[in-house]
Amino acid sequence: MNEDVKLFRITHDLRTENLVSTRKLHLGIAGLGRGFSVMLPTLALHPLLEIAAAVDTRDSALDRFQADFGGTAYTSFAEMCADRRVDAVYVATPHQFHEEHVVSAARAGKHVLVEKPMALTVDSCTRMIEAARAAGTHLLVGHSHSFDAPVLAARRLIESGRLGAPKMITALNYTDFIYRPRRPEELDTTQGGGVVFSQGAHQIDIARLLAGGMAESVYAATGNWDPTRPTEGAYTAMVDFAGGAFASLVYNGYGRFDSDRFTDWIGEMGRMKDPDNYGAARAALREVPDSDAEAALKAARAYGGPKGAVLPEPDFMNGKTHEHFGTVIVSCEHGDIRTMPDRLEVYGDEFETTPLARPTVPRSEVIDELYAATFDNIPPLHSGEWGRATLEVCLAIIESAQTGKKVSLSYQVPVANLPKAKS
């Protein structure tokens, strides 16, 4: 591990000495791709984690992993799951392999954190849930942006009852998602490609959390407007909830308008972005001659590649706010709540703003929830049942767009075990 990062982790541990004496969670990583790269700062900096092992098909990624973390590198998923040092497995493989890997890890007695979307069918989700239940292990689904501190703070405010019940949720996000480098299967809806599975899972998770979880029906339309990117690049969905609340969800990944202008130009990852860098993703893609070259470009940017993610620098968290997923406004009976990367804005009889403490570890809430499940047997909020309910809404968006009809839902679950606010 880089010496500067070691020093940073030591000083971070000293600042959080109440956590340092606690048992470390030994984590095995399945898949060192995009999901792992985005979680890399969390995995490197969280004081309760030790990254014990990883499995991948790429030697370059495994070599980099051993240099960065000193963990054991495997080329067999089963062999990694047999490693007695591993307490839990983070499944960050492509969507279509989630069921196989989650079931195998559970049968090996490991707790599991699986990337969203949980799977590509409700039946797959159910088999994953049943495998964890049979093994007596916990299954968590994430990262999704419903883990973000501003969203959790808004839910706690709703549960306080001060503003009355939530009645309407407006969520809007415009990004360049569809023009980022992709492998061919990432542009194939049947294999989990497009914005509904990869991005809708974030927005749906947020809306379900804020509305109480119990969605009842979905009416939606999707956009597939670029024949060179033959999958859903946009959607609009109306989701009805038990108790009369409803949510309007809008996502556009075609890289024109940028809704980060509504979050003070703080980007999704919690850092300031340059608004003058307009259209960069589309411009870069125009320089790529074919799908093979695009896949090679993505591989070069993957962990272990020449342009891949690296361990965070010691000052990584300087200036960083909480992450977000666009504009989110909750209209309650007696006021509106707007989540922002660094605060909550409450519009009641009077306007008030509640600053949120800056994060010391990005996405720490994900690991905190996994840790509590693993060692304290605390059932997670983002359980397998929760992830299945979110996937059901994703599938309903696609079905409604194809049929032009409202789709009823059957697998929804309420919000349970909301994590307490950090002191």
Secondary structure, 3 states (H helix, E strand, C coil): CCHHHHHHHHHHHHHCHHHHCCCCEEEEEECCCHHHHHHHHHHHHCCCEEEEEEECCCHHHHHHHHHHHCCEEECCHHHHHCCCCCCEEEECCCHHHHHHHHHHHHHCCCEEEECCCCCCCHHHHHHHHHHHHHHCCCEEECCCHHHCHHHHHHHHHHHHCCCCCEEEEEEEEECCHHHCCCCHHHHCHHHCCCHHHHCHHHHHHHHHHHHCCCEEEEEEEEECCCCCCCCCCEEEEEEEECCCCEEEEEEECCCCCCHHHHHCCECCCCCECCCCCCCHHHHHHHCCCCHHHHHHHHHHHCCCCCCCCCCCCCCCCCCCCCCCCCEEEEEECCEEEEEECCEEEEECCCEEEEECCCCCCCCHHHHHHHHHHHHHCCCCCCEHHHHHHHHHHHHHHHHHHHHCCCEECCCCCCCCCCCCCCC
